[in-house]
Each structure stands twice: as structure tokens, then as C-alpha cells.
Amino acid sequence: MREVTVPLQDRSYPILIGAGILPQIGERARQVGIRGAVAVVQDAAVSEWYGPQVRQSLEAAGYRVVVVEVPSGEASKCLDQLGRFYDAFAAARLDRTSAVVALGGGVVGDLAGFAAASYLRGIDFIQVPTTLLAQVDSSVGGKTGIDLSAGKNLVGAFHQPRLVLADLATLETLPRREFVAGMAEVIKYGIIVDPELFAYLEQNSEAVLSHQPDVLAHLVARSCEIKAEVVGRDERESGLRAILNYGHTVGHAVEAVAGYGRYLHGEAIALGAVAAGELSRRLAGLTAADAARIEALLARYGLPVRLDEELPEAQLFQAMRLDKKVREGELRFVLARRIGEVYTETVPEPEVKPALAAIAPARNQSD
């Protein structure tokens, strides 16, 4: 088992990474100081596979457990589901010594984390991510929240977990499309910080896609190391942490305009990464060769690099104006000077149009 620490002084916490470690959740919860009742918020898609293991482990460790199930999909990140959680927590008599365990992918982690952040003004929670995207990205760093019809993650809070337990064995039951979507975030880490990771992904695509255990362990651990270092230096995204949003300005807009669920989060981020690559080529000095490498690597892992159908440009800009990096109405993008080096920059809207054209459906692409 590998362990990565998120360094936040007295709020530091471990990320445990290994295969077959789910039954340790009760013991590990005790080790990080969880002492009250526990609400397990679990994705309906994984409840049959992993819910009983988690509950049994927690009960064996002496916890009183209540289970709340959540429908799968981005549509669950909403006020209605949040209200259900509050009612369930109150009915279970959770108090300030209680904790929430998020069992599932990024949707469950974001939603359950926000419920924990806001119920009784904040109770502890543990992340147990069961998707690749959640294991390498959304379960780490304390961002929690829900979507509004106007945009993604517009309501939320920073609320760090006490523990992240990533069991790699859960990836074996993950649909291939979900696994591939998670690779978009791994590729992002290579683009923003680690050119060696990027090259590793280029050289080992077959091993990754065949779920070779040591390769998966390396990718998850390295991704968590990168995010832990960034979060440790900038917990609340006042500066450096914004680099983690490479590809997300356009990606979130695509999700919102296409309708949540049309593209998985990682698929939308892949499209956003292509757009950011084109913007970087035009404005940041990224070479055409590196922009092509980024697009080729995304495609090699089966991620989309073009939209399936045209999305209205005006609606995409409207969604981008709601991006959390916007300052005084101006769009800000994470741009790459080269693979492994990025920065955040204000970009006038007319300059963004060629980047959107780069992800237009292939039939509309000019020669």
C-alpha cells in the first residue's frame, strides 16, 4: 500500500492507495480520530459491490452506521439531493462527533462533502473514491459542492476530509468509459507539472488501459502527490491551485451547455484541454508539436478531441463567464508555455473563438 500526505499543518491527512484495502476503512477511521456515528453516502451504482464491505468494516470497528443512497450521475449534485441528506442525517441523530463517508465517484464525493461541510456547520468526512477520476482528483483537496442550472460547482465549500482511502480493486468494476474519462485528469497533471508523467503515459498506454496493477498504482499515487503538493501550498485557490483547472474553463462550459450527463466530466475536460492547447499555441508560446502531442495523447486513451455536435457559441461564452476564475467579467485561462509549465492569464473573448473552433465537430473543421 502507498501513502501520500496532504500537508495542511494540523489538518493534514493521509491518502491510502492500494488494492483490496476497502475492508480497512473501520480501522483507518479510528486511526484518524473518527469517533461518532457514521453516515455512509453511497452511489447507487456501487452500493451492491462495495456498500456491504464498508458497512461491515465500520460496524466491526464499533460505529453506528446509517446508509444514504444517491442516484448515479451529475444530476444528483443538486439542492434536492442535498436536502435529502440533511433530513436523513437529522433522522439518524447525527451530531458534531459524527462523520460522513463518501463511497463512490466524484459526484458523491462533492455532494456528501458539501453536506458534511454544512450540516451542523461542519462535521468530519472521509472520501472512499471508487472511480479513477475521483481517486486521482476530486477526492483530494477539500473542494465540495453542487451544481446550479447556470453552471457547475457554483455552490460549495472548502472542507478537507480526514482520510482518503483509494482501493484500486474498485476500478475493476468501473465501466471502460468511466475509466477512460478519469485518464483526462491524469493527463492534465502531466501537462501542468510533470513532463515525465506525460511521456510515461505516451509510452505505457496499453498497460494503463489493461489495468496493469503496478502501473495503475503509480499513476494514482503520482497524481495524488502532485495535487497534494499544490493544495498544500494553496489550499483555497488564491493563486497556484488555479493551475489544476487546465482545460476546465471550456470543459465546464461544454458540460453545462450540452446538458449534464451528455459528456462525462473527464470527456469534457479532454475537450477543454484541446481548446486550451490551441489557445496556448496562439498566446503562450506552446509549440505546435506539443499541442499536437496533447491532442494525440487524449485520443490515444479514447477521449474525445472534437464535439459530437455543434454547441451554440453564445451559450458557451455565457457559461464560461460564470467560471470561478473570472475576474471583473474577464475570462481567465490556464495556458501552457510547454508541457510541464503552465500559468493563468486573462484572455479577451475574441481570442477564445479559435480555441472553440478547434473542438468543433470534425465535419465543420476547415482544412
C-alpha positions, 0 to 999 in steps of 0.5 A: 500500500502507498501513502501520500500526505496532504500537508495542511499543518494540523489538518493534514491527512493521509491518502491510502492507495492500494488494492483490496484495502476497502475492508480497512476503512473501520480501522483507518477511521479510528486511526484518524480520530473518527469517533461518532456515528457514521453516515455512509453516502453511497452511489447507487451504482456501487452500493451492491459491490462495495456498500456491504464491505464498508458497512461491515468494516465500520460496524466491526470497528464499533460505529453506528452506521446509517446508509444514504443512497444517491442516484448515479450521475451529475444530476444528483449534485443538486439542492434536492439531493442535498436536502435529502441528506440533511433530513436523513442525517437529522433522522439518524441523530447525527451530531458534531462527533459524527462523520460522513463517508463518501463511497463512490465517484466524484459526484458523491464525493462533492455532494456528501462533502458539501453536506458534511461541510454544512450540516451542523456547520461542519462535521468530519468526512472521509472520501472512499473514491471508487472511480479513477477520476475521483481517486486521482482528483476530486477526492483530494483537496477539500473542494465540495459542492453542487451544481446550479442550472447556470453552471457547475460547482457554483455552490460549495465549500472548502472542507478537507476530509480526514482520510482518503482511502483509494482501493484500486480493486474498485476500478475493476468494476468501473465501466471502460468509459468511466475509466477512460474519462478519469485518464483526462485528469491524469493527463492534465497533471502531466501537462501542468507539472510533470513532463515525465508523467506525460511521456510515461503515459505516451509510452505505457498506454496499453498497460494503463488501459489493461489495468496493469496493477503496478502501473495503475498504482503509480499513476494514482499515487503520482497524481495524488502527490502532485495535487497534494503538493499544490493544495498544500501550498494553496489550499483555497485557490488564491493563486497556484491551485488555479493551475489544476483547472487546465482545460476546465474553463471550456470543459465546464462550459461544454458540460453545462451547455450540452446538458449534464450527463451528455459528456462525462466530466473527464470527456469534457475536460479532454475537450477543454484541454484541446481548446486550451492547447490551441489557445496556448499555441496562439498566446503562450508560446506552446509549440505546435508539436506539443499541442499536437502531442496533447491532442494525440495523447487524449485520443490515444486513451479514447477521449474525445478531441472534437464535439459530437455536435455543434454547441451554440457559441453564445451559450458557451461564452455565457457559461464560461463567464460564470467560471470561478476564475473570472475576474471583473467579467474577464475570462481567465485561462490556464495556458501552457508555455510547454508541457510541464509549465503552465500559468493563468492569464486573462484572455479577451473573448475574441481570442477564445473563438479559435480555441472553440473552433478547434473542438468543433465537430470534425465535419465543420473543421476547415482544412 
